[in-house]
Amino acid sequence: MDIGDLHFTYGNVAVFAVALFLLAGVYSFVKQGLKIAALIVLVLAALAFTGGVMWL
């Protein structure tokens, strides 16, 4: 798979934006000391990112 095969759509970009937003939430929770919440949000971010990659 070379880079020319990737087709970014608004949907793909939106899914990756959600993943980045969730990663920002992970950072915020870790700063507040809420490690369990950070772990849950990290799993959600990983799922969103994986969904975005599979959608490509």
Secondary structure, 3 states (H helix, E strand, C coil): CCHHHCCCCHHHHHHHHHHHHHHHHHHHHHHHCCHHHHHHHHHHHHHHHHHHHHHC
